[in-house]
Amino acid sequence: MNKWLWFAIISGIALAFSGGFYLYSYLKLKRKRKDLGSMWSASRTTKKTTNAQLMVLYQKSYTQFMKIPGLRGQVKSIRKRLSSVNSYDEFTIRKETMRITFITLGIILVALLLLAFLSKSVMAVFFGIMLAIVLNGFLITIFVNRVEDKLLKQFTQFLEDERHYYQEKGLVDEAIYDAAQGSPHEVKLQTQRIHEILTSQDPKRALESYYTVAPNRYLKIFAGVSHLVMEYGDKVLSKGSMYLNSINKFVQEIRFDLLRRKQLSYRLNGLTLIALAPILLSFPIVQWAEKYFPITKEFYKARIGYIALISIFAASVLAYMMIRKLSELDEARYVAKSRRKQWEKKVYSWLWAKWIIDRFVPGKHTRKHYRLNMLLKESNSPLLMEWFYIHRILVSLASFIGVVVLSFFLHSNAVNQVLTSPTSERFQIIGQMSAIEAQKAKELTAFDNAIINDVKGVKENTREAIQAKVIEIFDGRINDIALNNTVNRIMEKTTSIQNEYFRWWELVIALTAGIIGYYIPVWIQQFQRKMRSMEMQNEVDTFHALISILSEFDRVSVESILEWMERYSIIFRPALQRCLLNFDSGAKNALRELREEAPFESFDRIIRRLERAADKITVTEAFDDLEMEQEYYSKQKEERLARLIRKKASWGRIIGFVPGALLIVFWLVFPLLYTSVGQLTDVANQIMNFN
């Protein structure tokens, strides 16, 4: 049976299985979302548990997948991501992990089988597998973000219910307990844990432990504010209860965050697939062009064709990475991550490597060192200066070696094309050769190759040697025109083969690529810094809401406000952590260093107010106008949020469609023009020679 028929059968089975599983999940989710009007309907929804047989399948699959090396890493990765966004019991996290695993692997398997069936190319399947590895992380991110969004939505519903119960009973712990009982399972786990912390014997120590494992910053602040109200009591303000006002601000901040996440996902997630689509579409385009325009086969298998293809692939991967950076939503997106295995430290411990790296690292008291050090800080990179230069050197070497290897491959491929491409004596722009013509072309190629091999050792008078060999083979029975055409054709092939060697300008290109590669890590850090700067004002706006809550407490201090800002922050967290470490040595110096380390204008104004509160006035007096300007800040934040989303969306559209434009221009239009002009030039030369 034809192998592609087997591919079709397997694809159909996989598609039916994945489609059935998706339809089942969709119908089940639709039933769960019938009633979204109130918290009590959400509560009733949670009573509908997963089908028992499906739960058994999830649990058994989890056990089996953990035994398989390749799949074990996939399962662990998903479980780790899920654990960071919510606290599940063991059965639930295994169920959610396997659900996401089945969906992602099902989508990837169906896509690969369809690609194999449509392209009928081993190379296409290979690139499809490489692309699937990249898309795997993207799909996991999508599903994990949905889980995180679900928790935030449930938390806003919980806060509304908790507000109602607090108005009834006036007790924070009882309001949290009662609201948790009617909440969906995911947020119920978190709020019950907060209730246990608040009613424990040592809530401060329990809170410190919870801050390190809380899924998001809103739960951290809610737990902390609830503890402060329980400890110091509520206070009646001009707008009513201080605690209820805090809840209103929590709900508003969460809704702003959900709106940002939703709009960024809507505008950018599709662009990631558009950016990667040229990698897969390049293979069907080649098949279509070679079928209807056989002349383009020369381009696609020539040196220029490979360069165009590699350029399109590189543009697609680069665009994908940049769009992923633009659309990142999780809280860890700008936090420096410390890895367990720091291979840079191992490399730098080698004496010979240390000697080389130290030659590149600028002196500590130079301007270049200061600028790079600030770049690493502002981009929140976890790398030391020496480790950063290890990355730069390795990327530079990889770029240089990659270009050299590519050059040798292109030379080898060009020689192979000369020796293996069918040799046709007539030009054919549209249509295909018949079977007889194809057989004659192969015989002509074999004839030319035999003569090329015979005259391979001849250094001088190659044309005369070829002519003598042709006359010898035809035993003199060949006219002058046919002899001249045959000798010219073989001589052209011989010259092409002899000219395929590594030239000096290719070494220059490789060195240029190495220099560009040396600066790529710097450009990545600059792009990361740009992304962080776009989100800085959004984080400062959340600081305004947080400080407006904390400043109402009479016993709040400057240090405690800095501690709360550190818990709530993402972008400014490293600077705030260093400020807190130095605070005991002198509040004034610590705050001044914080302003120097994070010189963002809006953030700087907050720190200046804290400086005054540390010296002359109370925290409440320092931020007395914050509550009055809250409405203005809210409208300003809404406007900035819309502007930020538009800016990221416009960047994403420009970046996402560049690979597609390159595909159309350099892989579809240019090959037709390039080969047509080349063939017409050859025809014109032959006509001139004939005349």
N, C-alpha and C positions, 0 to 999 in steps of 0.2 A: 504494500500500500504506500502511496506517495507520502513523504514525510510531512508535507504541508497540510495534507488532509488530517494527519494525526494532530498537528498543531490546531487545526480548526475544531476538531472534536474536543481536545483538552480545553481550548479557549471557551467553547460553548458550555462545557461542564462547569468550569471555574466561574464563568459569568453568571450562569444560572444559580450556583451556590451563593455567590456574593450578592446577587440581586435579591435572592430569597431572604438572605440574612438581613440585608438592608431594609427590604420591605417590611419584614417582621419588626425590626427595630423602629422603623418609622411609624407603623400603625400603633405599636405599643406606646411610643412617645406621644402620638396624637391623642390617644386615650387619656394619658396622664395630664395633658394640657387642656382638657375640655373646660375646666373651671379655674380661672385665674383671678377671680374677683376678690377673694378675701384670703386671709391666712388660714381660715378653717377649711376652705376647699383645698388649699395646699397641704394642710395636715391630713385630710382624707386621702389625698393622692399618695402620700408616703406609705399608707397602709397596704397599697398594692405592691407586693413584693415581686421579685424576679421569679419567672417560672422555675419550678423545682428542678426539672430535667435540665434546663439551661444553666442553672446554678451549679448542678453537678458537673456539667460539661466544662464550665469555667474553672472549677476547682481542680478537676482531673487534668485539664489542659495545662493549667499553671504548673502542676507538679511535673508533667512530662516535658514541658518546654524548658523548665529549669535544668533538665538533664542534658539538653542538646546545646553544645557550645555556642553556635551562632545565634540561636534563638534566645539563649539565656541572657546575653548582653542586651538584646532588644527588650525583653521583659523587665530586666533590672532597670534599664533606662526609663521606661514608662513608669514603673513603680516609684522610682526616685522623684520623678517630676510630679506625680500625683501626691506623694507624701508631702511635698513642699507647699502645695496649695490647699490641703485639707488634712484633717486627722481622721483617718478611717479605722474601723476595726479590721481585723485580718481578713475575714470573709469578703467584706465590701471592697477592700483595696485589691484583692485578688480578682474579684469579679470585674471591677472597672479596668484593671490592667489588661486582662484577657480580652475584654470587649474592644478596647482600643487596638490591641495587638491584632485581633482577627480582622478588624476593619482595615487597618493600614496594610497588612500583608495581603489581604484580599484585593485591595485596589492595585497594589504594586504587581501582584501576580497576573491579574487580568490585563493590566497595561502592557506588561512584558510579552504576554502571549499574543495579544493583538498586534504589537509591534513586530514580533517574529513572523506572524501570518501575513501582514501587509507589506513588510519590507523585504522578506526572504533574504536577509543579509546577516551573516554572522557578526560583521562589524557593527551593524545597527543594534543587534541584541546586546553586544558588549557595551556600547555606549548607553544603551537603555538600562543595563544593570548599574553602571556608574551613576546614571541619573537617578535611579531608584534609591541608591544609597543616600543621595543628597535629599531627595524628596521625602524619604522616611522621616527625617528629623522635622521637616516642615509639616507633615501630616500629624505627627505626634504633638507638635506645638499647637496646631489648630484644635485638636480634641482636648488637650490639657487646658487651653485658654477657655474653652467652653465650660469646663468644670469650674474654673476659677470665676468666670462670669456668673455661673449658676449660684455659687456660694455668695457672691456679692449681692445678687438680687434677693436671695433668701435672707441675707442679713438686713437689708433695708426693710423687708416685710417684718422681720423680727423686731426691729427698732420701733416700727409703728405700733406693733402689739405691745411692746414693753412700755411705750409711752402711755398707752391706754391703761395698763395695769398699775403703773406708777401713779397716775392721777387718781385711781381708785383707792390704793392702799398707802401711798406715800412712803413705801419702803423699797429700796433699790434691790436688795437680794430677793425679796419675794416677787417683785415685778419681773426680774430676770428669770426666775424659776417658772412662774406661770406662763410667761411668753414662750419659754423654751419647750414646754409641754405640747404646745400646738404648732411647733415649727417643723419644717421638713428635716429629714434625717441628717443631712450634711451640716447644716448650721446648728442643729440641736446638739450635736457632739461638742461643738465649740462653746456654745452658750452654757451648757451644763458644766463644762470644765471651768468656765469663768465663775459660775455660781459656787462651785466647790472651792475655788481659790478665795473668793470673797468671804466665805463662811469658815475658812480654815483657821487654825490657831495662829499661824504666822503668815498672813496674806502678803506681806511685803516680799518675803523670800519666795513664796509660791509665784508671785507676779514676775519676779526676775527670771525664774525658770520658764515661765510661759512666754515671756518676751522673745526668748531665743527660738521657740518652736511655733509661734503663732503664724498662721498661713498668710496673713496680710497685715498691713500697718493699721487698718481701721479697727480690727479686733484688739490690737495692742492698746490703742488709745482709749477705746471703749472700756476695756478692763481697767485701765489706770484711772480714768475719770470716775468710773463707778466706785472704785476703792476710795478715791479722795472724798467723794460725796458721802460715802458711808462713814469715813473717819472724821471729817470736819463738819458734815451736815450740809443740807441744801440752803440756798439763799434766794430770797424773792427779789427780783430785779424789776426794772420798769416794764420789761416785756414778759414778766412772769417768772416761773421757776428757772433757776440757773441750770439745773440738770436737764430739764425739758428743752431749754434753748440749745444745750450742747447736743442733745439727740437730733434736733432739727438741723444743726450744722453738719453732723455726721452724715445724715441722710442726703443733704445737699452735695457734700463732697463725694460721696459714693456715686451719686447719680451723674455728677460731672465726669467722674472716672469711667463709669460704664458707657457714657455717651462717647467719650474719646476712644475707648477700646472698640466699641461697635463701629464707629465711623472709620477708624483706621483699618480695621479688619475688612470692612466692606469695600473700601477704596483700594487697598493694597494687596490683599491676599490673591486676587485674580491676576494681578500683575506679575507675581512670582512665577506662575505657570506660563504666562505670556513670554516672560524673559527666557524660560527654559525650552519653550516650544521649538525654536529654530534648531536645536540639537536633534530632535526627532524628525522634524519636517525636512531636514536636509536630505535624508535618504530617499523618501518618496519623490522629491523633486529631481534627484539624479535619475531615478528609474523613468520618470515621465519624460525628462529631457532627452535621455539616451534612446528612448523608444521612438519619439516623434522627431527628434533632431539628432541623429547619430553623430553629427559633426562635433557636438559638445562633449563626447566621450574623451576626446583629446585633451580638453581643458580639465575635466574632473580628475583625470589620471596623471596630469602633468604636475610639475613643480608648483606652478602658480595656483593650481586647484587645491593642492594640499595646504598651501599658505592661507588661501582664502577660507578654507574649512576650519583650520586651527584658529584663525582670527575670529570667526563667527562663534566658535565654541568658547573661546576665552571671553569674548564680549558677553555671551549668555551667562556664564558662570559668575563673572564680575557683577553683572546687572542683578543676578539673583541674590548675591551676597549683600549688595547695597540695599536692595528693597527689603530684604529680611531685617537689616539694621534699622531701616526706616519704620518698619511695622512691628518691631518688638514691643511687647506689652507687659511682660512679667516684671516683677519688682527687681529682679537681679540683673536687669539689662544694663545698668550703668554701675554695678557694684563690682569692685575688683575681686576676682575669684581666686582663692589660693588652692592650688592643686596638690594632691597627695604626692605625685611624682614630679619633682622639679628637675627635669633632665638638664636644664641650663646650669643648675648648680653643679651637677656632676661634670659637665663639660668644662666649666670654669675652674674646677679643681685640678684638671690636668695642667701641668706646668707649661708644656709647650703651647697649649691652647690659651692659657692665661697670658702668656707673653705676647702672643699675636693679638689677642683682643685688647690688651692694654695699650697697644700701639694705635688702635683706632679710637678708643674712648678719649674725649677731650678732657683737658685738665679741669680740676674742680673749681678753680677760680676764674675760668674763662666764660665769656659771654655765651658761647655755643653750649657749654655744659649747663648753664643756667636755663637757657631756652629749652633744651631737650628735657631737662628735669621738670620744668613747668608743664611741658607738653604731656609727659607721662602722668603727672598729677592731675591735670585738667581733664585728661581722657580716662582717668581712674584705672590706669594700667597696673597690674600686679607685678610688673617686671622691674627689676633693678636696672640701673643704667648699663652695667656690664652684660646682663642677660639680654637686654634690648639690642645691644650690638652683636651678640651671638645670633639673634634672629636676622639682623641686617646682613651679616656676613654669609650666613647659610642661604638666605634667599638670593643674594647676589651670585653665589657659586652655583646654585641650582639653575638660575636663569642663564648663566654663561654656558654651563654644561648642556642644558636643554637645547640651546640654540645650536651648539656644535653638533650634538647628536642628531638634531633635526636636519642640519645641513648634509651630514653624511647619508642620512636616510633618503633625502630628496635626490642626491646624486645617484645613489644605488637604485632608487625607484625609476629615475629617468633612464638609466641604462637598461633596466628591465623592460620598460615600456618600448624602447627602441627595438629590443630583441624579440618581444612577444606580441606587439600590436600587429593585427592583420594589415598587410600592405596592399592597398587598393590602388589601381592605376587610374581610376577616375574619381572625381570629386563628387561627394554626395552630401548635400546639406539637409534635405528632407527625405524621409523614408529610410528603409533598411535594405541591406544587401540580401539578395536571394541566397538560397543554400549553395547554389553552384558558385556564385560570386564569392561567398565566404570561404568556400573550400579553396578556390583559386588564390584568394588573398593569403590564406595560411600557407599554401605551397610556395607562394612568392616570398613570404617571410622566411620560411625554412631555407629557400635558395639563397637569399641575401645573408642569412646568418652563417651558412656554410662558407661563403666567400669571405665574410668578415673574420671568421675564425682562422681561415687559411692565411690571410694577410695581416694577422694581428701582430706578428713580430717585425713587420716591415716598418722601418722608421722613415725612410725617404722614398720618393717616387711611389707613393701609395697608389695614386691614380693609375699609373702605368701597370702596377702589379694587379690591381682589380680588373683593368681592361684585359690584360693577358689571361687572367683566370676565367673571365666570362667567355672570351673567345675559345679557350680550351674546353670549357664545359659544353658550349654549343657546337664545337668542332668546326668553327668558322661559318656555320650556317645562320648568320644573323646580320641584318642590314645595318647600315651606319646609324640610322635614326634610333632604332631599338637599342643598339649597342650604347649609344651616347646617353639615352634615357636611363638604361640600367646602371651604367657606370656612375652617372650623376646621383641616382637614388642611393646606391650603396656607398658612394663617397660621402654623401650627406649624412648617412647613418654613422659611418666610421668617424667622421669629424665630430658628430654629436657625442659619441661615446668617449672620444679622446678629450673632449672639453669638459667632461664631468669629473672634476677634481676640486678639492677644497682650495678656494682662492683667498687672497689676502683680505679682500673687502668683506668676505664672510666672517673672518676673524674680527674685523672691526665691528661688524654687526653684533657678534657674540659679546664683545667687550662692552658695547653700548647697552645691550640687554642686561649685562651684569651690573652696569652702573645704575640703570633704571631699577633693577631688582634691589639694589642697595637702598634705594629711597622708598620702595614700596611700603615697608613697615612704618616709616614716618608718615606717609600719606594716609595709611589706615588709621593711625592714631589721630591725625588731624581730622579725618572724617568722623571718628568717634567723638572727638571734642566738639565738633559742629553739631552732632546729634544731641549731645548733652546740653549744649547752650540753648538749643531750641526748647528743651524741657525745663530749663532752670526757673523761668518765671512762673511756670505752672506749679513748681514745688514751693516757691516763695509764697504764692497765693494760698497754698494749703497751710503754710506756717502762720499766715495771718489768721486763718480760721482757728488753728490750734491755740495760738497765743490769746486770741479773744476769749477762749474758754478758760484757759489757765489763769489769766490775769484777774479773773473774778474771785479767785480764792485768796483769802487774806494772807495766808502763810506761805504763799509761793515765793521762791527766791530766783535770782538770776541763774544760779547753777542748776536748779531743778528745771527751769525752762529750757536750758541748753540740753539737759538729759532727755527731755521729752522731744525736742527737735531732732536729736540724734536718733531716737527710736523711730520717728516718723519719716525721716529723710531717706533719700536714695542717693541723689547726686552730691549733696553737701555732707554726707555722712563721714567720710574720712577726715575732712577738715574739722568737723564738730567733735569727732573722737579725740583728735590731737589737742583741741582746745580744752576738753574736759580733763585730759591727762595733766595739762599744765595749769589748770585752774587753781589748784591749791597753792601753787608757787606764786600766784599773783593774778587776781582777776583782770586787772587792767592790762597787763602784758599779754595774757592769754587771749583776751578779746581783740587786742590790737593785732596780734599774729593771725587770728582768725580772719580779720578784715583783709590782711595782706595776702593770705593764702586763697581766699575766695572773694576776689574783688568784683563781684556782681553787684550792680547798683542797688537793686531792690533789697537784696540780702544785706548789703552794707548798711542800709538805713535801719534795718531791724537790729543789727549788732550795735550801731551807734546808740539806739534807745536803751539797749541792755547795758551799755557802758554808763549811761547816765543813771540807770536804776541801780547799778553796783556802787555808785559814789554818793549821789545826792538825794535821789527821790525813790519812791517805791515803784514796784513793777506796775501796779495799777495806775499810778500817775503817769508813768512813762508811756503807757499804751491807752490812755484815757480816750483818745479820739478814734481808736481802732473800731470800736463797736459802732460808732456813729457813721463811719465810712464803710461799714461792712457791705451795705447795699451797693455802694459805688464799686467796691472791689469785686463783688459778685458779678455785676454787669460787665466790668472790665475783663474779668476772667473768662466770661462767656464769649466775649468778642475775641480775646486772645486765643481761646481754644479753637474757635472757628477758623481764625487766621492760621494757626499752627497746622490744623488738619488740611486746609487748602494748600498750604506750602508743601507739606509732605506729600500730598496727593499729586501736585504738579511735578515735584521731583520724581516721584514714583512713575508717573506716566512717561516722562522724558526718558528716564533710565530704562523702563520696562520695554519700550517700543524700539529702542536702538538696535538690539539684536535682530528683531524682525525686519527692520529697514535694511540692515546689512545683509540679511539672508536674501531679500528680494533683489537688491542691487548687485551684490557680488556673487551670488550663487544661482541666480536665475537670469537676469538681464545681461550682466557682463559676460558670462560664458558664451552666449549667442553672438554678441558683438565681437568678442575677442577671436573666436574661432572662425567666424564668417569673414572678418577682415583679413585674417591670416591666410585662409584658403583663397580668397579673391586676389590677394597679393601674389600667391604662388601661381595662380592661373595667369595673371598679367605677366609675370616673369617668363612663364613658359611660352606665352604668345609672342613676346618680344624676342625670345631666343629662337623661336621657330621662324620668325620673319627674318 
